[in-house]
Amino acid sequence: MSRYYDPYSWFEDLENPKVLDWISNENKRLRESLGDLPLRLEPRIAKYYTIPTVNQFIVTDKGYFLLVREKDSFKIKLLSREGEYINLVDSKDLGKEIVIKMIYASRDGRRLAFSFSQAGADEGILRIVDVDSMEMLDELKGSIFNIVWLTGDKYYYARFYRKHKTPDGVEPPAERLFLRENGSDEMVFGEGLPTSYFVSLSPSTDYTHALLMVSYGWTRSSIYGGLLDKPESWRKIYGDGDFISRPIDYINNLYLIMSFEGNGFGKILSISDNGDKKVIVDEDVFPLRDAVTLKDKIIASYLVHASSTLRIFNLNGDFISEIKFDMPGTVNSLISNGKEVVFIYNSFFTPYRLYQLKDARLKALDSKDIKDNFTVEEVWTTSKDGTKIHMFIVRRRDVKSSKVLIYGYGGFSIAITPRFFPEIIPFLEDGGTFAITNLRGGSEYGEKWHRAGMRENKQNVFDDFIACISYFKNLGSKVVAIGRSNGGLLVSAVLTQRPDLLDGAVIGYPVIDMMRFHKLYIGKAWVPEYGNPEDPKDREFLIKYSPYHNVRAVKYPPTLIFTGLHDDRVHPAHAFKFAAKLKEVNAPVLIRTETVSGHAGATPKVKIKELADILAFIYQVLGINSSNL
């Protein structure tokens, strides 16, 4: 029988009664296996999951628009310049199981746009309202991004084509920019861009210029610029090489950009309107993550061993000062309006801090922290080829690392940095140790680090994770590995390659069938990262590690797979088919399918139940008992 034979392709039809019956039966089996432990864990997870957390914010003249997850819903609030909170939108008022995913606001704060969807699906609705009256002004359906206002109700938006061709006839997935006014749309950018090319638009801080990035995959992009209100003036400013470049701003008649050519750590360039280029801030030994301007300064965020540090330069690139934080953490959403810089900082024990940087002074606008008796260590281990791999280890101060949950991702140039995992706090309280790994494939150590873990180099990521797991196994620890999405691929690949190494595996919303990922939903967009199964050369290295194709009749550790029927990014069939293959060889596998959850998340109530089941499985495998339960 061919190695490419797919006996479970019928799982790809989510309307097939046979599939729905299978899901129902497997969910019942999960309930029987976990017993009442999830119900006992739920309130402890909810205690931390319902801490108000700022997911996103926008800086405007009117104040700061915040997208907040709290208690049982998502809310949009306005934090006024006077420090008053004004509730604007509650997801509960939009319908049942609604997730608000993204917000946009006009510079003056008079217009608010927000996208939301049923059960966290990627496709949904974007609604625009007048902030003072909360009257609905416009509504668009689909996958809509990058709202940039011009004057009044005239605005740009990007539409992501997931299922249908673009207006100029290009096959999905693809993206196009439109100008919308009085209910009519005009495509203004992207004509002729091939499949899997994506477009993002942002305005300069003074709103005079458009800054566009056209990207293919996660290794190549070009920058376009021109007058914001004249799309016909937009032209290529920089790029065309095999590297990523991103726009920062247009200031003093110069485009400022980040370029990740060379060693891939990132440098800042200025480009004049006539094309003259100058390096302002050269590469460092640590990667540049983000940068904005603030009056006559550049505020740049760097990753130092996967933790954020801010550096301040003048516009000539001269170093002025550095801002460090009290514990390993992450600076997210560095946003400037030219007068102030605002950003979110979070860490393992800080759900969020909202900071303002103005006139060389750092001020906390709002924050949430939890009191703890925990410690964060940083350690290194060595991968198969001698590469040093960094890890964060989080535990209670009086606990040795004997029962370990280890988390990894390793792909798409995504850096895994300290953040708040609410479900992990009860686990730590009950004596567990949480380890976070910085594997190749991410951007923790620059673009070369990313490329060392993509396409034909993907095995490096698995070897890195195996080395991290082995670090704890050599200490005599029990270890459960957990990963989601591309991290689900990671854990399932390690499970099939080294089942003897793991005491348990938790695999969420995963990419697993590497022969058909490009045929399911938007999977074609990931070909630049993984390789093309239609190409015989790529197929050779993909089939070698594809978890679905490498299940063998060996002893596997207890495994939990979880997914959601509203995941329209990574098809749930990946999870279903892998579970079926494992059951075929009598592996101790459970699968949990959430009927009201997508790749982008779910309502807090649904998410807490999902996390309680996951944590209960981990407790069972690691043998964690607690008086708190």
Secondary structure, 3 states (H helix, E strand, C coil): CCCCCCCCHHHHCCCCHHHHHHHHHHHHHHHHHHCCHHHHHHHHHHHHHCCCEEEEEEECCCEEEEEEEECCEEEEEEEECCCCEEEEEEHHHCCCCEEEEEEEECCCCCEEEEEEEECCCCCEEEEEEECCCCCEEEEEEEEEEEEEECCCCCEEEEEEECCCCCCCCCCCCEEEEEEEECCEEEEEECCCCCCCEEEEEEECCCCCEEEEEEEECCCEEEEEEEECCCHHHCEEEECCCCCCEEEEEEECCEEEEEECCCCCCCEEEEEECCCCEEEEECCCCCCEEEEEEECCEEEEEEEECCEEEEEEEECCCCEEEEECCCCCEEEEEEEECCCCEEEEEEECCEEEEEEEEECCEEEEEEEECCCCCEEEEEEEEECCCCCEEEEEEEEECCCCCCEEEEECCCCCCCCCCCCCCCCHHHHHHCCCEEEEEECCCCCCCCHHHHHCCCHHHHHHHHHHHHHHHHHHHCCCCEEEEEEECHHHHHHHHHHHHCCCCCCEEEEECCCCCCCCHHHCCCHHHHHHHHCCCCCHHHHHHHHHHCHHHCCCCCCCCCEEEEEECCCCCCCCHHHHHHHHHHHHCCCCEEEEEECCCECCECCHHHHHHHHHHHHHHHHHHHCCCCCCC
